[in-house]
Amino acid sequence: MNIKLLLFGITTDLVGASNLEIAVAEASTISNFKSLLKKTYPQLKKIDSYAIAVNEAYATNDLVLKENDVVAVIPPVSGG
């Protein structure tokens, strides 16, 4: 199934795009998705942690993705 992937901050620079459409297996969880993301884009391993949001809500690792979900990768933000 296909999902839309949105990338923000440093993740955009590392992947070279701000949004992509990617295929994931049926009944993939966020945990499965994170593994796929690191295999597909190994440069993301440089980021220690990041949040995942699905359809504009933060997601836990056990959330099951559905066709056409919009998944955002949100890296840590610092500022002052």
PEURBEL-V928182 format. One record per helix or strand of 3 or more residues. SS is the DSSP state (H for helix, E for strand). FROM is the first residue (numbers start at 1). TO is the last residue. If there is no record, write none. Layout:
ss:SS from:FROM to:TO
ss:SS from:FROM to:TO
//
This chain:
ss:E from:2 to:7
ss:H from:10 to:15
ss:E from:19 to:23
ss:H from:30 to:40
ss:H from:42 to:46
ss:E from:50 to:54
ss:E from:70 to:75
//
